[in-house]
Amino acid sequence: MTTHSSETVFSNIFTSNAWGSMESVSGAGSELTNTAQVIRELPHLLRELQVRTFLDVPCGDFNWMQHVDLTGIDYHGADIVDALVERNTDRFARPGRRFSKLNLLSDELPTVDLILCRDCLFHFSHADTFRALHAVVASRSKWLLTTTFTYRSLPRNHDIQTGGWTPINLEMAPFNLPSPRRLIVEGNVTESVIYSSDSGSQKFPQSDRCLGLWLVDDVREMLLRQGR
Ligand SMILES: C[S@@+](CC[C@H](N)C(=O)[O-])C[C@H]1O[C@@H](n2cnc3c(N)ncnc32)[C@H](O)[C@@H]1O
């Protein structure tokens, strides 16, 4: 998918509130009930890693992040959707907290201590996921914290069209990252995944929806090892 069309896809999702949440245009996964653990755990992790500069790409509508204690951290939220960036800037920008438009698939990312890429790669095709991981590596940032679904016994990593959705486990093919250095288990309580087979459809909770932490060097090595 071209970068232009992915901008159109996600702008249309924003304008039509296609992810259907009444609380957050970023979808149910960004509602406060589903992010309570992250809101609580993230500040501890940032402190432990001595993060001073933090890129949150994509930042979505900043619905839950506004409740994270980011004292002493330079926060940069970025998203591909212009209207979201403008709205976030109007509502939430202040010294030490800014928003800008960035396309993870084509723009140069700033060098920071930690990049958070929550609930994004699972909307990308494999090709675009690798493109995004290359951008992270090229940024020369230190840490990547990103969404991964840790179950191995359920279908993972379908190649989709960018703009769709599929649970991804970054430790499994075709990504094959090493074990994450830390995991924040999000404990999503309202969303489920439906798997269909010959014997019918079954609903599974998303209890393995996590944020995994990798050194950007781990990602670089994985890309080199796989010739990606
Ligand atoms: C499900 S939301 C998650 C937002 C936020 N990370 C959160 O946890 O609430 C996905 C976001 O990814 C953004 N997005 C999609 N493709 C992008 C790209 N190539 N570059 C930057 N942002 C992108 C969308 O506009 C949308 O705001």
The ligand as a MOL file (V3000), in Angstrom:
LIG
                    3D

  0  0  0     0  0            999 V3000
M  V30 BEGIN CTAB
M  V30 COUNTS 27 29 0 0 0
M  V30 BEGIN ATOM
M  V30 1 C -5.5450 2.0360 17.1860 0
M  V30 2 S -4.8720 3.6580 17.1170 0 CHG=1
M  V30 3 C -3.7230 3.6060 18.4720 0
M  V30 4 C -3.3330 4.9650 18.9650 0
M  V30 5 C -2.4880 5.0230 20.2420 0
M  V30 6 N -1.2040 4.3820 20.0650 0
M  V30 7 C -3.2010 4.4300 21.4190 0
M  V30 8 O -2.6660 3.5250 22.0660 0
M  V30 9 O -4.2970 4.9200 21.7480 0 CHG=-1
M  V30 10 C -3.8370 3.5620 15.6780 0
M  V30 11 C -3.3130 4.9100 15.2230 0
M  V30 12 O -2.3000 4.6920 14.2390 0
M  V30 13 C -2.2790 5.8180 13.3970 0
M  V30 14 N -1.4640 5.4470 12.2130 0
M  V30 15 C -1.7630 4.5350 11.2710 0
M  V30 16 N -0.7810 4.4520 10.3550 0
M  V30 17 C 0.1740 5.3260 10.7360 0
M  V30 18 C 1.4300 5.7110 10.1850 0
M  V30 19 N 1.8820 5.1620 9.0530 0
M  V30 20 N 2.1610 6.6370 10.8340 0
M  V30 21 C 1.7130 7.2200 11.9740 0
M  V30 22 N 0.5170 6.9060 12.5320 0
M  V30 23 C -0.2480 5.9680 11.9300 0
M  V30 24 C -3.7490 6.0490 13.1520 0
M  V30 25 O -4.0300 7.3230 12.6340 0
M  V30 26 C -4.3140 5.8380 14.5610 0
M  V30 27 O -4.3590 7.0630 15.2550 0
M  V30 END ATOM
M  V30 BEGIN BOND
M  V30 1 1 1 2
M  V30 2 1 2 3
M  V30 3 1 2 10
M  V30 4 1 3 4
M  V30 5 1 4 5
M  V30 6 1 5 6
M  V30 7 1 5 7
M  V30 8 2 7 8
M  V30 9 1 7 9
M  V30 10 1 10 11
M  V30 11 1 11 12
M  V30 12 1 11 26
M  V30 13 1 12 13
M  V30 14 1 13 14
M  V30 15 1 13 24
M  V30 16 1 14 15
M  V30 17 1 14 23
M  V30 18 2 15 16
M  V30 19 1 16 17
M  V30 20 1 17 18
M  V30 21 2 17 23
M  V30 22 1 18 19
M  V30 23 2 18 20
M  V30 24 1 20 21
M  V30 25 2 21 22
M  V30 26 1 22 23
M  V30 27 1 24 25
M  V30 28 1 24 26
M  V30 29 1 26 27
M  V30 END BOND
M  V30 END CTAB
M  END
